[in-house]
Amino acid sequence: MAIMKKYEKTTQFVFLDVTNAKTTKEAEVSAKKLGISDFFKANKSKTSTVAIINSKTKDIIKTFQGESDKKAYEIALNSIIKKSN
């Protein structure tokens, strides 16, 4: 949540909940609307996955699995923000 607060003006955060069948279906619909269906299908069984995706190109910049180091997220986010400016 601290990362979201810090980057709320420059970054769009999306949560795709795969807790149960209902939330997974809703997440699948959201992923399709966002143009990241392939990513969702490939990763929906990997809980605690965080991906930084370029919203324009849909390229995956960085993927984290179970990462708890806030600094790692900040480095990746700062990198993509710097490139897009």
C-alpha positions as CSV (number, residue, x, y, z in Angstrom):
1,M,0.0,0.0,0.0
2,A,2.9,2.4,0.7
3,I,4.2,1.8,-2.9
4,M,0.7,2.5,-4.3
5,K,0.5,5.8,-2.3
6,K,3.9,6.9,-3.4
7,Y,3.3,6.2,-7.1
8,E,-0.4,6.9,-7.4
9,K,0.2,9.9,-9.7
10,T,2.4,8.1,-12.2
11,T,1.3,4.5,-12.1
12,Q,-1.9,2.5,-12.5
13,F,-2.2,-0.4,-10.1
14,V,-4.5,-3.3,-11.0
15,F,-5.3,-6.3,-8.7
16,L,-6.4,-9.5,-10.3
17,D,-7.8,-11.7,-7.5
18,V,-7.7,-15.5,-8.1
19,T,-8.9,-16.4,-4.6
20,N,-11.9,-18.4,-5.9
21,A,-13.9,-19.2,-9.1
22,K,-15.9,-16.0,-8.9
23,T,-13.0,-13.6,-8.4
24,T,-10.9,-15.5,-10.9
25,K,-13.6,-15.0,-13.6
26,E,-13.9,-11.3,-12.7
27,A,-10.1,-11.0,-12.9
28,E,-10.1,-12.7,-16.3
29,V,-12.6,-10.2,-17.6
30,S,-10.5,-7.3,-16.2
31,A,-7.3,-8.7,-17.8
32,K,-9.1,-9.0,-21.1
33,K,-10.2,-5.4,-20.9
34,L,-6.6,-4.3,-20.1
35,G,-5.2,-6.3,-23.0
36,I,-3.2,-8.6,-20.7
37,S,-5.1,-11.9,-21.1
38,D,-2.1,-13.9,-22.1
39,F,-0.2,-12.7,-19.0
40,F,-3.2,-13.6,-16.8
41,K,-3.6,-17.0,-18.2
42,A,0.1,-17.8,-17.8
43,N,0.3,-16.5,-14.2
44,K,-3.1,-17.0,-12.6
45,S,-1.9,-20.1,-10.7
46,K,1.1,-18.2,-9.3
47,T,-0.2,-16.4,-6.2
48,S,1.6,-13.3,-5.0
49,T,2.8,-12.4,-8.5
50,V,3.4,-8.8,-9.2
51,A,4.2,-7.6,-12.7
52,I,5.2,-4.2,-14.0
53,I,3.7,-3.9,-17.4
54,N,4.0,-1.0,-19.9
55,S,0.4,0.1,-20.3
56,K,1.0,1.3,-23.9
57,T,2.8,-1.7,-25.3
58,K,1.7,-4.4,-22.8
59,D,5.4,-5.4,-22.5
60,I,6.2,-7.0,-19.2
61,I,9.0,-4.9,-17.7
62,K,9.6,-6.9,-14.5
63,T,7.9,-9.8,-12.7
64,F,8.2,-10.5,-9.0
65,Q,7.1,-13.7,-7.3
66,G,6.6,-13.4,-3.5
67,E,8.9,-10.4,-3.3
68,S,8.7,-8.4,0.0
69,D,11.5,-5.9,-0.6
70,K,9.8,-2.5,-1.2
71,K,13.1,-1.2,-2.7
72,A,13.0,-3.8,-5.5
73,Y,9.6,-2.5,-6.6
74,E,10.7,1.1,-6.4
75,I,13.8,0.4,-8.6
76,A,11.6,-1.2,-11.3
77,L,8.9,1.5,-11.2
78,N,11.5,4.3,-11.3
79,S,13.1,2.7,-14.3
80,I,10.0,2.5,-16.4
81,I,8.8,6.0,-15.3
82,K,12.2,7.4,-16.3
83,K,12.1,5.8,-19.7
84,S,8.6,7.1,-20.4
85,N,9.5,10.7,-19.6
